[in-house]
């Protein structure tokens, strides 16, 4: 997608032109629009969602955490400080210390 051989098939314009980007996701979420793929029955349903248990295919989509989930998530990450590539710097320092010995 966006990397085809023909110039018209390349670049961001080609990607933006895909049907996925034409979907009004907010209207879909509010059930004011029909989904782009209907898997409610027939061959399409078997092919597209046949391997998923009905427990999951019939549930309402969840797009946000409730307060209890947010609190649990934030608690799990308490004290976590992401420092990109810090582990690489520590590993390199350990390797260099070993090379000097």
C-alpha positions in Angstrom: 0.0 0.0 0.0 1.6 3.2 -1.1 4.7 1.5 -2.5 3.5 0.2 -5.9 5.5 0.3 -9.1 3.2 2.8 -10.9 3.7 6.5 -9.9 -0.1 6.7 -9.1 0.3 3.8 -6.6 3.1 5.4 -4.6 3.2 8.0 -1.9 1.0 9.4 0.8 -1.8 10.3 -1.7 -2.1 6.7 -2.7 -2.4 5.6 1.0 -4.9 8.4 1.8 -7.0 7.3 -1.1 -7.6 3.8 0.4 -11.2 3.0 1.4 -10.1 2.8 5.1 -9.6 6.5 5.3 -13.0 7.3 3.8 -14.8 5.7 6.8 -16.4 8.1 9.3 -15.2 6.2 12.4 -17.1 8.4 14.9 -20.4 7.8 13.0 -19.6 4.1 12.8 -18.9 4.0 16.6 -22.2 5.8 17.3 -23.9 3.3 14.9 -25.1 6.1 12.6 -23.2 4.5 9.7 -23.1 1.1 8.2 -19.7 -0.8 8.7 -17.7 -1.0 5.5 -17.6 -4.8 5.9 -20.7 -6.7 7.0 -19.9 -9.9 8.7 -23.3 -10.5 10.2 -24.1 -13.5 8.1 -23.4 -15.6 5.0 -20.1 -16.5 3.4 -18.5 -13.2 4.4 -19.2 -13.8 8.0 -17.6 -17.3 7.9 -14.6 -16.0 6.0 -14.0 -12.8 8.0 -15.1 -13.7 11.5 -15.6 -17.4 11.5 -12.7 -18.1 13.8 -13.8 -15.7 16.5 -16.0 -16.8 19.3 -19.4 -15.2 19.4 -18.6 -13.9 22.9 -16.2 -11.4 21.2 -18.1 -10.8 17.9 -21.3 -9.7 19.7 -19.8 -7.5 22.4 -19.9 -3.7 22.2 -16.6 -2.1 21.3 -14.7 -0.4 24.1 -12.8 2.7 23.1 -11.8 4.1 26.5 -10.8 3.0 29.9 -13.2 3.6 32.7 -11.8 5.2 35.9 -11.1 1.9 37.6 -9.2 0.6 34.6 -7.3 3.9 34.3 -6.3 3.8 38.0 -5.1 0.2 37.7 -3.1 0.9 34.6 -1.5 4.0 36.1 -0.7 2.1 39.2 1.0 -0.6 37.2 3.2 2.0 35.6 4.0 4.0 38.8 7.7 4.8 38.9 8.3 3.7 35.3 10.5 6.1 33.4 11.1 5.4 29.8 14.5 6.4 28.6 15.0 5.4 24.9 18.2 3.5 24.3 19.3 3.7 28.0 19.6 -0.1 28.1 21.9 0.1 25.0 24.2 2.7 26.7 24.3 0.5 29.9 25.1 -2.6 27.8 27.8 -0.8 25.8 29.4 0.5 29.1 29.4 -3.0 30.5 31.0 -4.3 27.3 33.7 -1.6 27.3 34.4 -2.3 31.0 34.9 -6.0 30.2 37.2 -5.2 27.3 39.5 -3.1 29.5 39.9 -5.8 32.1 
